Amino acid sequence: MLPVTLVTGLDDGFRSAVAWNLLAAAGPAGVLVEYDVSSLSSGDVVRTARTAAGVIDREVITMEHPCVSCAMRGSLVQLLASIAAVERYGVAIVNVPAAGDTHAIAAEIDRDTDLRVDAVVTTVDTATVTADLTGDQLIRERGVPTAAEDGRAIAEVVVRQLESANAAVLSTDDDTVRDLLQAINPQLLVRTTTTGLIGLHLAIPAVEPGSIAVPTERTFIWQSARPFHPERLYDALEDLVAGTCRGRGTLWIATQHRNRLSWDSFGTNISIGVLGPWLADLPADRWASVGQQHQTRSALEWHPEYGDRASYLSFTGADLDARELRERLDGCVLRADEAVHPLTDPFAPYLEGSTAA
């Protein structure tokens, strides 16, 4: 099997420099695949494969729909399989453009029996990453080549790159940034050089929808066995994510009694979706369809009346005020003397037909 290393990151120059360093480390057996997406808006992407000795393949990919991930997923596996068939090369390094969906690309590569993803290395500019993770700028506002309808925030792009990676290469050594990145992804190997990043053969991390992060010094965990008051939670959304980088978890909202909801926040951008029914509303033979972390937590904390209904949230940030977050969240919970039936649900129009799974 041909081992493949994916290199991701927001900054084109730094990401490319790391990719070329990895090619140099791989020696004559290495192949570097790059995508020039500067003309993406007109529908053209240029894919180049090269060794240390020079270019071995070049193709102009013309698309009706300008999408970075589509351009890669439609051509990359075929190219890598042809490289593997030559049996001359020992590793392929793929420089993934900033807007590429690394997790989807890795999954597609791993489906080919002649290929395996050895590692995903993300590149991090320590001078800008904290602002990127806590901000609200959209990827298209940054000038990153992407599809016109790509509404992701920069914070989401960076978080997804970190959560899909085995290793991160920092532009400079920074203990605060290092701690923050490892709070977002505890499995992450954080380096300031590319030494030793070829041949890692590590499993690709996966985040279970509705799961919470591991508690650390920079991650605050909150839970409640009572549902949220929909209007108070809705009004508090902006305050809850202020200064945070990443939020994850499961929501129980009083007016959404049948729906287990997911919380995903990236900087100041929040996504709430329907994960499906609660275990309490499912026959036992369908419990396997629910995430393992939720099943385990439910078994330990099953409520005699509400079953697995509960809220679990985690927030990660550089300078979290845990006391203030706890007070705000506690204040959003439905009190024992409040009835559900007269409540207005401001989430309902957004949740109709949604899914987070």
ABEGO torsion letter per residue (X at the ends): XBBBBBBBEABAAAAAAAAAAAAAAAEAABBBBBBBAAAAAAGBBBBBBBBAAEBABBBBBBBABBBAAAAAAAAAAAAAAAAAAAGABABBBBBBBAABBAAAAAAAAAABAABBBABBBBBBBAAAAAAAAABABBAAAAGBBBBAABABBAAAAAAAAAAABABBBBABBBAAAAAAAAAABAABBBBABABGABGAGBBBBBBBBGBBBBBBAABBBBBBABBBBAAAAAAAAAAAABGBABBBEBBBBAABAABBBBBBBBEABBBBBBAEBBAAABBAAAAAABBAAAAAAAAAABBAAAEABBBBBBBBBABBBAAAAAAAAAAABBBAABBAAABBBAAAAAABGBBAX
